[in-house]
């Protein structure tokens, strides 16, 4: 049946477009359909939107986009952490060796902390949601009329006429699991986690993303001193700035695939945030270095 729906969807696309729309996406996957839907919305292409909704995906599993948050969250934090550290070290006039020691140790430790924090917070949230769902199940089993009335009142408050709300809710209440899941979302604002959701995997992705992106601003401090002798600290800092600017813009542009912002606006937004963090760290480094020099000078004066 799904294969037939797939073929029929492609036939409709060929009939309307002359061929399957060449957007670079695979019609046969859930990810491809979602990206095509985003493309249709971005271009306000109602014909493509209609075809995407007519199409049926072969796979019904969770999409890879579920982990985009962890990748972007970990990557952005890793870049900002590393670049802020480099900027602070540059402002404090610390040498390359100090930058590498602080940078590598800090990136590894923070990556581990971020990964564990992401996993633990997800586990805590899921346990809270499951506990609330058990309570709602118990209430529904013992007093279903009260739960139904609550949902009818909720839908009525949102603008649905009471007689229509009563039909909708009473029909939904015949399907216990569906009703409770909808009630969790509508009444409590909680999203029931999927059975295949893995907090450990999300934490691992955050850890890896933080580690990989966090090391990129340090590449110049690792590679250039090996290839060339007598490079100034200011040159290495300039290389780190250039690499970080490109990386932040690329991260922001990538994030735009999952938001309504254009790629260049999203890229500039991340670039601004990174510049703000780096300039703050650089300024603090300069101030601490000057204060420290004055303090040591005063201690050395008899």
C-alpha distance (Angstrom), angle and dihedral (degrees) to the residues before:
residue distance angle dihedral
X1 . . .
X2 3.82 . .
X3 3.81 91.1 .
X4 3.79 90.5 51.2
X5 3.79 90.7 49.8
X6 3.80 89.3 49.9
X7 3.79 92.6 52.2
X8 3.80 92.0 45.8
X9 3.81 90.5 50.4
X10 3.79 91.5 51.5
X11 3.80 90.6 46.8
X12 3.81 89.9 54.7
X13 3.81 89.9 48.8
X14 3.81 91.8 50.5
X15 3.80 90.6 47.5
X16 3.81 93.0 52.0
X17 3.81 101.1 35.1
X18 3.77 102.7 25.5
X19 3.82 87.0 -116.3
X20 3.76 139.7 16.6
X21 3.84 104.7 -64.7
X22 3.80 108.6 -91.2
X23 3.81 97.6 -132.1
X24 3.80 94.7 131.5
X25 3.81 91.5 -110.5
X26 3.81 128.5 121.6
X27 3.80 112.5 -122.6
X28 3.81 90.0 -157.0
X29 3.82 97.1 70.0
X30 3.78 134.3 65.4
X31 3.81 89.7 -126.5
X32 3.80 90.8 53.8
X33 3.80 92.5 50.9
X34 3.80 92.7 49.0
X35 3.81 92.4 48.9
X36 3.80 90.2 47.7
X37 3.81 89.1 51.2
X38 3.82 89.4 51.9
X39 3.80 89.9 49.2
X40 3.81 90.9 50.7
X41 3.80 91.2 50.0
X42 3.81 93.6 46.2
X43 3.80 92.1 50.5
X44 3.83 93.0 36.3
X45 3.80 87.2 -125.9
X46 3.81 103.8 163.9
X47 3.80 92.8 179.9
X48 3.80 92.7 56.9
X49 3.81 90.9 43.7
X50 3.79 90.4 54.2
X51 3.80 91.7 49.4
X52 3.78 92.5 49.0
X53 3.81 90.6 53.6
X54 3.79 90.8 48.0
X55 3.78 90.4 50.9
X56 3.81 120.1 89.9
X57 3.78 120.4 -147.9
X58 3.80 119.5 -131.7
X59 3.80 92.4 -141.3
X60 3.77 122.8 55.5
X61 3.78 97.4 -176.0
X62 3.78 127.0 116.2
X63 3.76 114.4 -72.6
X64 3.79 124.6 -118.9
X65 3.77 88.1 -115.4
X66 3.81 88.1 82.3
X67 3.80 87.5 79.1
X68 3.80 97.1 44.7
X69 3.80 89.7 94.2
X70 3.79 91.5 57.1
X71 3.80 93.0 47.0
X72 3.79 95.9 48.3
X73 3.80 94.3 38.0
X74 3.81 93.3 49.7
X75 3.80 94.6 39.5
X76 3.80 95.8 49.4
X77 3.79 92.9 45.9
X78 3.80 90.8 48.0
X79 3.81 93.4 51.3
X80 3.80 93.8 45.3
X81 3.81 92.8 46.1
X82 3.80 93.7 49.9
X83 3.80 95.4 43.1
X84 3.78 93.1 45.3
X85 3.81 89.1 52.5
X86 3.81 91.6 48.2
X87 3.80 91.1 47.6
X88 3.79 92.4 49.5
X89 3.80 90.5 48.9
X90 3.81 90.9 48.9
X91 3.79 91.1 49.6
X92 3.81 89.6 49.5
X93 3.83 91.1 47.5
X94 3.78 93.9 -121.9
X95 3.79 119.0 166.6
X96 3.80 129.4 -110.1
X97 3.80 93.2 -100.7
X98 3.79 91.7 55.6
X99 3.80 91.8 47.5
X100 3.80 91.4 52.3
X101 3.81 94.6 45.9
X102 3.79 93.8 47.7
X103 3.80 93.6 38.4
X104 3.81 99.0 50.2
X105 3.81 95.5 41.3
X106 3.80 92.5 45.0
X107 3.81 94.8 47.0
X108 3.81 93.5 49.7
X109 3.81 93.5 45.9
X110 3.81 94.1 45.0
X111 3.80 92.2 45.7
X112 3.79 90.3 54.9
X113 3.80 90.8 46.0
X114 3.80 92.6 49.0
X115 3.80 93.6 47.6
X116 3.78 93.8 48.6
X117 3.80 91.2 43.9
X118 3.80 92.3 51.8
X119 3.81 92.6 49.0
X120 3.80 95.0 44.3
X121 3.80 94.1 46.7
X122 3.81 91.0 49.1
X123 3.80 91.1 49.3
X124 3.81 91.0 49.2
X125 3.81 91.6 49.3
X126 3.81 92.8 47.5
X127 3.80 91.7 49.1
X128 3.80 89.9 50.9
X129 3.81 91.7 50.0
X130 3.81 92.5 47.3
X131 3.82 90.8 49.1
X132 3.81 91.0 51.5
X133 3.79 90.4 46.7
X134 3.81 91.2 53.8
X135 3.79 88.7 52.2
X136 3.80 92.0 49.8
X137 3.82 90.1 48.3
X138 3.80 90.5 52.3
X139 3.81 92.0 48.1
X140 3.81 92.0 47.4
X141 3.81 92.5 49.1
X142 3.79 92.9 48.6
X143 3.81 101.8 36.1
X144 3.84 110.9 12.8
X145 3.81 92.6 160.8
X146 3.81 90.9 62.5
X147 3.82 93.1 49.5
X148 3.80 91.0 48.1
X149 3.81 91.6 50.6
X150 3.81 90.9 49.9
X151 3.79 91.3 54.0
X152 3.81 92.4 45.5
X153 3.81 89.8 52.4
X154 3.82 90.1 47.6
X155 3.80 93.8 52.2
X156 3.79 91.3 44.1
X157 3.82 90.5 53.0
X158 3.79 88.2 53.0
X159 3.80 91.7 58.0
X160 3.79 105.4 -89.9
X161 3.83 113.2 130.2
X162 3.80 110.8 -108.9
X163 3.80 95.0 -118.7
X164 3.82 90.8 52.1
X165 3.81 91.7 43.9
X166 3.80 89.6 51.7
X167 3.80 91.8 53.5
X168 3.80 92.6 48.4
X169 3.80 96.6 46.0
X170 3.80 96.9 41.5
X171 3.80 89.5 50.9
X172 3.80 91.4 47.9
X173 3.82 91.8 47.3
X174 3.79 89.4 65.1
X175 3.80 86.9 70.9
X176 3.80 103.8 60.4
X177 3.82 101.3 -167.7
X178 3.80 93.6 44.4
X179 3.79 92.3 47.4
X180 3.81 93.6 50.0
X181 3.82 93.1 47.4
X182 3.80 91.2 50.1
X183 3.80 90.3 46.2
X184 3.81 90.2 52.1
X185 3.78 90.4 55.4
X186 3.79 100.0 38.0
X187 3.81 100.1 38.4
X188 3.80 104.0 30.0
X189 3.80 101.3 23.1
X190 3.83 91.1 -127.3
X191 3.79 124.7 137.2
X192 3.78 113.3 -142.5
X193 3.84 107.7 -129.5
X194 3.79 118.9 -119.9
X195 3.78 117.5 -106.7
X196 3.81 91.6 -117.8
X197 3.81 94.5 49.8
X198 3.81 110.7 126.3
X199 3.83 118.0 -161.7
X200 3.81 89.0 -175.1
X201 3.81 90.7 56.7
X202 3.80 91.9 48.0
X203 3.81 89.8 49.8
X204 3.81 90.9 49.0
X205 3.81 91.0 50.7
X206 3.82 90.7 49.9
X207 3.81 90.2 48.7
X208 3.82 93.6 48.8
X209 3.81 93.3 43.7
X210 3.81 92.6 49.7
X211 3.81 91.1 47.0
X212 3.82 96.5 47.6
X213 3.80 98.1 42.7
X214 3.80 92.2 38.9
X215 3.80 92.5 58.2
X216 3.82 94.7 50.3
X217 3.86 96.1 77.9
X218 3.82 87.4 51.6
X219 3.81 94.0 54.4
X220 3.80 92.9 93.1
X221 3.80 91.6 53.8
X222 3.81 90.0 52.0
X223 3.81 104.3 40.2
X224 3.82 106.3 33.2
X225 3.83 97.4 53.9
X226 3.83 87.6 53.6
X227 3.80 93.8 50.3
X228 3.80 99.4 37.3
X229 3.77 134.7 32.3
X230 3.79 128.6 -138.7
X231 3.80 97.6 20.3
X232 3.78 113.1 165.0
X233 3.78 122.5 -120.6
X234 3.81 89.6 -122.1
X235 3.83 90.5 57.7
X236 3.81 92.1 51.1
X237 3.79 89.9 47.8
X238 3.82 89.9 51.3
X239 3.81 90.0 52.3
X240 3.81 90.4 50.3
X241 3.82 89.8 49.9
X242 3.81 92.5 51.4
X243 3.81 93.4 47.0
X244 3.80 92.6 46.9
X245 3.81 93.5 48.4
X246 3.81 90.9 54.4
X247 3.79 92.3 44.1
X248 3.80 95.4 49.2
X249 3.79 91.8 48.1
X250 3.82 90.9 48.5
X251 3.82 91.6 50.1
X252 3.79 91.2 49.8
X253 3.80 92.3 47.5
X254 3.81 90.0 49.6
X255 3.81 91.1 51.0
X256 3.80 89.7 55.7
X257 3.82 88.6 72.1
X258 3.80 86.9 72.1
X259 3.80 100.0 40.2
X260 3.78 139.1 52.2
X261 3.83 94.3 -107.9
X262 3.78 122.1 102.9
X263 3.81 116.4 -107.0
X264 3.79 94.8 -111.1
X265 3.80 94.4 48.2
X266 3.78 91.2 49.4
X267 3.81 90.2 46.8
X268 3.81 92.3 50.7
X269 3.80 90.3 47.7
X270 3.81 91.6 56.8
X271 3.79 90.0 43.1
X272 3.80 90.6 54.4
X273 3.80 92.5 48.9
X274 3.80 91.2 49.6
X275 3.79 92.7 47.5
X276 3.79 90.7 49.9
X277 3.81 92.4 51.5
X278 3.81 93.3 45.0
X279 3.80 95.3 46.8
X280 3.80 90.8 48.9
X281 3.79 91.8 50.5
X282 3.82 92.6 45.3
X283 3.81 91.4 50.7
X284 3.80 91.7 49.6
X285 3.79 89.9 48.6
X286 3.80 91.6 52.9
X287 3.80 92.6 47.3
X288 3.81 94.1 47.9
X289 3.80 91.8 46.4
X290 3.82 92.0 51.4
X291 3.79 93.5 44.7
X292 3.78 91.0 47.3
X293 3.80 92.4 50.1
X294 3.80 91.4 49.9
X295 3.80 91.9 47.5
X296 3.80 93.9 49.7
X297 3.80 89.8 45.5
X298 3.79 90.6 53.1
X299 3.81 91.1 48.6
X300 3.78 91.3 50.9
X301 3.83 92.4 52.2
X302 3.81 110.0 93.2
